[in-house]
């Protein structure tokens, strides 16, 4: 984790609360408000109708529910919000340094909206209501599984049994479960055995795959591919030599090194770790070695 490195800590400034913490706080706050209105003011149904995603609400123009439904959870099932918060925390702490605050929050919102739109399309004729942050969580899971497909991950099945699996198998298993539930239950207007909003999960997964494929890997392009001309071998070597100069960052003194590290950290915070060049990564490694020799 980047935050574990000594040169990532700035003693002159207080630590910044990450967007992951604020997002989790917002989810908990939404659940508490939902519960308070239901238990104390006997207005839970009105609160739910105003902020939960429903076909009736969409038909009446409540488009904001495409986002707000993710901050509500089933008051009758505490595991619903606990499971989503745990998933958001463990996936978020791994992906946030890579995606950056802005990229993480933007993607999470896009996954929630995509899941809400797909659920609305699948249930437009049947009606219904959905709450929960699962669309965002499944989107983050797909990104994590795409980045680290073979990293062993141990989690507690039913919060009791430890199970170690590779992320790619977890994502594929969830994809199969949601496809099955979507085709054989949701499309037919029936509720599956677990009560999942399978279409919302699938929408979040689709958003995760699109992000990884076209944003993270940097292959998204609206321009036509340029025509290339095959060069002879001797010309390729000469061209590669002339067009590939190496640039060194001036970090000759500790002051220069600190200024360069500060600039790189600002870039990570705004654009994510994946935006760094190889030279900038080498500067961070050099700073780490310098700090460890103190």
C-alpha positions as semicolon CSV with decimal commas, in nm:
position;residue;x (nm);y (nm);z (nm)
1;X;0,000;0,000;0,000
2;X;0,128;0,349;-0,082
3;X;0,026;0,483;0,255
4;X;0,263;0,236;0,424
5;X;0,569;0,402;0,270
6;X;0,752;0,655;0,485
7;X;0,784;0,918;0,214
8;X;0,407;0,914;0,163
9;X;0,354;1,073;0,504
10;X;0,368;1,452;0,535
11;X;0,415;1,546;0,899
12;X;0,338;1,913;0,829
13;X;-0,021;1,843;0,723
14;X;-0,299;1,649;0,896
15;X;-0,395;1,321;0,727
16;X;-0,667;1,355;0,467
17;X;-0,983;1,149;0,510
18;X;-1,014;0,930;0,203
19;X;-1,318;0,921;-0,022
20;X;-1,364;0,557;0,079
21;X;-1,428;0,657;0,440
22;X;-1,673;0,928;0,337
23;X;-1,857;0,685;0,112
24;X;-1,891;0,428;0,390
25;X;-2,010;0,701;0,630
26;X;-2,273;0,809;0,377
27;X;-2,401;0,451;0,342
28;X;-2,426;0,409;0,719
29;X;-2,598;0,749;0,751
30;X;-2,852;0,654;0,484
31;X;-2,930;0,328;0,662
32;X;-2,968;0,504;0,998
33;X;-3,202;0,766;0,854
34;X;-3,403;0,494;0,687
35;X;-3,432;0,303;1,016
36;X;-3,514;0,615;1,221
37;X;-3,794;0,719;0,988
38;X;-3,930;0,365;0,992
39;X;-3,911;0,295;1,366
40;X;-3,962;0,635;1,527
41;X;-4,171;0,844;1,291
42;X;-4,361;0,562;1,123
43;X;-4,269;0,723;0,791
44;X;-4,032;0,458;0,663
45;X;-4,242;0,379;0,358
46;X;-4,254;0,743;0,251
47;X;-3,878;0,778;0,299
48;X;-3,816;0,459;0,103
49;X;-4,045;0,566;-0,180
50;X;-3,859;0,895;-0,206
51;X;-3,505;0,757;-0,223
52;X;-3,524;0,387;-0,318
53;X;-3,516;0,285;-0,683
54;X;-3,855;0,169;-0,804
55;X;-4,032;0,139;-1,136
56;X;-4,315;0,359;-1,010
57;X;-4,063;0,621;-0,902
58;X;-3,882;0,615;-1,236
59;X;-4,212;0,653;-1,423
60;X;-4,293;0,955;-1,206
61;X;-3,957;1,120;-1,280
62;X;-3,756;1,038;-0,965
63;X;-3,430;0,999;-1,156
64;X;-3,219;1,077;-0,848
65;X;-3,312;0,735;-0,713
66;X;-3,065;0,586;-0,965
67;X;-2,799;0,703;-0,717
68;X;-2,974;0,730;-0,379
69;X;-3,092;0,368;-0,377
70;X;-2,733;0,261;-0,312
71;X;-2,735;0,438;0,027
72;X;-3,037;0,242;0,153
73;X;-3,048;-0,121;0,269
74;X;-3,301;-0,365;0,401
75;X;-3,376;-0,279;0,767
76;X;-3,494;-0,634;0,824
77;X;-3,162;-0,787;0,717
78;X;-2,857;-0,643;0,892
79;X;-2,626;-0,871;0,691
80;X;-2,727;-0,678;0,380
81;X;-2,549;-0,359;0,482
82;X;-2,270;-0,536;0,674
83;X;-2,177;-0,748;0,374
84;X;-2,174;-0,449;0,140
85;X;-1,966;-0,238;0,378
86;X;-1,710;-0,515;0,420
87;X;-1,687;-0,564;0,045
88;X;-1,652;-0,189;-0,012
89;X;-1,381;-0,159;0,252
90;X;-1,160;-0,451;0,146
91;X;-1,192;-0,381;-0,227
92;X;-1,170;-0,005;-0,184
93;X;-0,848;-0,005;0,015
94;X;-0,681;-0,205;-0,264
95;X;-0,819;-0,008;-0,558
96;X;-0,821;0,347;-0,420
97;X;-0,440;0,397;-0,449
98;X;-0,458;0,281;-0,811
99;X;-0,769;0,471;-0,920
100;X;-0,727;0,787;-0,711
101;X;-1,003;0,959;-0,512
102;X;-1,174;1,116;-0,812
103;X;-1,149;0,806;-1,031
104;X;-1,271;0,577;-0,754
105;X;-1,575;0,788;-0,669
106;X;-1,660;0,849;-1,035
107;X;-1,647;0,481;-1,116
108;X;-1,848;0,382;-0,810
109;X;-2,123;0,626;-0,907
110;X;-2,117;0,505;-1,268
111;X;-2,146;0,140;-1,157
112;X;-2,441;0,223;-0,930
113;X;-2,621;0,412;-1,207
114;X;-2,549;0,140;-1,464
115;X;-2,684;-0,125;-1,228
116;X;-2,993;0,085;-1,162
117;X;-3,059;0,140;-1,532
118;X;-3,025;-0,230;-1,617
119;X;-3,252;-0,325;-1,327
120;X;-3,510;-0,069;-1,438
121;X;-3,503;-0,199;-1,795
122;X;-3,539;-0,561;-1,682
123;X;-3,825;-0,489;-1,441
124;X;-4,009;-0,209;-1,624
125;X;-4,310;-0,424;-1,700
126;X;-4,313;-0,614;-1,369
127;X;-4,256;-0,328;-1,125
128;X;-4,064;-0,362;-0,801
129;X;-3,820;-0,183;-0,575
130;X;-3,448;-0,222;-0,508
131;X;-3,203;-0,086;-0,247
132;X;-2,838;-0,156;-0,171
133;X;-2,483;-0,079;-0,283
134;X;-2,426;-0,418;-0,446
135;X;-2,396;-0,280;-0,800
136;X;-2,098;-0,068;-0,697
137;X;-1,940;-0,355;-0,503
138;X;-1,967;-0,604;-0,790
139;X;-1,813;-0,345;-1,021
140;X;-1,516;-0,305;-0,788
141;X;-1,487;-0,684;-0,763
142;X;-1,454;-0,716;-1,141
143;X;-1,179;-0,452;-1,148
144;X;-0,993;-0,623;-0,863
145;X;-1,026;-0,965;-1,029
146;X;-0,899;-0,820;-1,357
147;X;-0,597;-0,660;-1,189
148;X;-0,511;-0,953;-0,960
149;X;-0,679;-1,264;-1,109
150;X;-0,454;-1,517;-0,935
151;X;-0,388;-1,354;-0,598
152;X;-0,509;-1,589;-0,320
153;X;-0,776;-1,420;-0,109
154;X;-0,914;-1,562;0,215
155;X;-1,261;-1,465;0,331
156;X;-1,514;-1,599;0,579
157;X;-1,801;-1,789;0,421
158;X;-2,117;-1,704;0,617
159;X;-1,876;-1,504;0,843
160;X;-1,757;-1,834;0,994
161;X;-1,581;-2,070;0,751
162;X;-1,244;-1,947;0,611
163;X;-1,219;-2,006;0,237
164;X;-0,925;-1,918;0,010
165;X;-1,000;-1,854;-0,357
166;X;-0,852;-1,667;-0,649
167;X;-1,040;-1,345;-0,738
168;X;-1,106;-1,457;-1,095
169;X;-1,301;-1,759;-0,968
170;X;-1,501;-1,545;-0,726
171;X;-1,595;-1,302;-1,005
172;X;-1,682;-1,582;-1,248
173;X;-1,889;-1,763;-0,985
174;X;-2,085;-1,449;-0,903
175;X;-2,132;-1,377;-1,274
176;X;-2,272;-1,728;-1,329
177;X;-2,505;-1,697;-1,028
178;X;-2,639;-1,360;-1,141
179;X;-2,683;-1,471;-1,502
180;X;-2,879;-1,775;-1,384
181;X;-3,097;-1,567;-1,151
182;X;-3,150;-1,299;-1,415
183;X;-3,258;-1,543;-1,690
184;X;-3,463;-1,792;-1,490
185;X;-3,614;-1,564;-1,225
186;X;-3,593;-1,189;-1,283
187;X;-3,683;-1,188;-1,652
188;X;-3,990;-1,394;-1,567
189;X;-4,099;-1,151;-1,298
190;X;-4,013;-1,384;-1,008
191;X;-3,794;-1,324;-0,703
192;X;-3,493;-1,554;-0,677
193;X;-3,422;-1,775;-0,375
194;X;-3,180;-1,518;-0,227
195;X;-3,376;-1,206;-0,319
196;X;-3,084;-1,058;-0,516
197;X;-3,128;-0,784;-0,776
198;X;-2,934;-0,985;-1,036
199;X;-2,969;-0,728;-1,313
200;X;-2,822;-0,455;-1,090
201;X;-2,525;-0,681;-1,013
202;X;-2,475;-0,749;-1,383
203;X;-2,486;-0,377;-1,458
204;X;-2,217;-0,310;-1,198
205;X;-2,003;-0,592;-1,340
206;X;-2,038;-0,452;-1,691
207;X;-1,924;-0,111;-1,567
208;X;-1,623;-0,274;-1,398
209;X;-1,518;-0,457;-1,713
210;X;-1,559;-0,144;-1,927
211;X;-1,348;0,058;-1,682
212;X;-1,069;-0,198;-1,674
213;X;-1,070;-0,263;-2,047
214;X;-1,102;0,089;-2,182
215;X;-0,998;0,326;-1,902
216;X;-0,738;0,151;-1,686
217;X;-0,563;-0,018;-1,978
218;X;-0,583;0,306;-2,173
219;X;-0,721;0,156;-2,495
220;X;-1,025;0,384;-2,522
221;X;-0,990;0,579;-2,846
222;X;-1,237;0,761;-3,070
223;X;-0,987;0,819;-3,350
224;X;-0,915;0,584;-3,635
225;X;-0,597;0,383;-3,620
226;X;-0,315;0,546;-3,809
227;X;-0,180;0,366;-4,111
228;X;0,169;0,228;-4,048
229;X;0,444;0,158;-4,298
230;X;0,668;-0,141;-4,247
231;X;1,033;-0,036;-4,226
232;X;1,339;-0,251;-4,293
233;X;1,523;-0,390;-3,990
234;X;1,813;-0,143;-4,007
235;X;1,570;0,151;-4,021
236;X;1,375;0,024;-3,719
237;X;1,688;0,008;-3,506
238;X;1,796;0,355;-3,607
239;X;1,451;0,503;-3,551
240;X;1,419;0,340;-3,210
241;X;1,757;0,481;-3,110
242;X;1,676;0,834;-3,226
243;X;1,320;0,853;-3,096
244;X;1,358;0,694;-2,756
245;X;1,568;0,934;-2,546
246;X;1,576;0,876;-2,174
247;X;1,501;1,161;-1,939
248;X;1,626;1,186;-1,585
249;X;1,451;1,382;-1,313
250;X;1,685;1,619;-1,129
251;X;1,685;1,484;-0,774
252;X;2,046;1,558;-0,689
253;X;1,973;1,702;-0,343
254;X;1,731;1,604;-0,068
255;X;1,533;1,923;-0,129
256;X;1,499;1,840;-0,500
257;X;1,399;1,485;-0,411
258;X;1,131;1,601;-0,165
259;X;0,988;1,849;-0,416
260;X;0,973;1,582;-0,686
261;X;0,810;1,330;-0,450
262;X;0,550;1,591;-0,349
263;X;0,469;1,651;-0,714
264;X;0,433;1,278;-0,778
265;X;0,210;1,234;-0,473
266;X;-0,016;1,513;-0,597
267;X;-0,038;1,333;-0,931
268;X;-0,129;1,004;-0,759
269;X;-0,399;1,178;-0,554
270;X;-0,559;1,338;-0,862
271;X;-0,501;1,075;-1,133
272;X;-0,424;0,748;-0,953
273;X;-0,108;0,539;-0,921
274;X;-0,154;0,392;-1,268
275;X;-0,084;0,734;-1,426
276;X;0,281;0,735;-1,313
277;X;0,560;0,692;-1,565
278;X;0,841;0,442;-1,512
279;X;1,077;0,725;-1,423
280;X;0,838;0,861;-1,158
281;X;0,806;0,515;-1,005
282;X;1,186;0,492;-0,989
283;X;1,194;0,828;-0,811
284;X;0,953;0,693;-0,546
285;X;1,168;0,383;-0,500
286;X;1,477;0,604;-0,469
287;X;1,302;0,815;-0,205
288;X;1,207;0,501;-0,015
289;X;1,571;0,384;-0,012
290;X;1,688;0,729;0,100
291;X;1,441;0,739;0,390
292;X;1,530;0,384;0,499
293;X;1,898;0,475;0,534
294;X;1,828;0,752;0,787
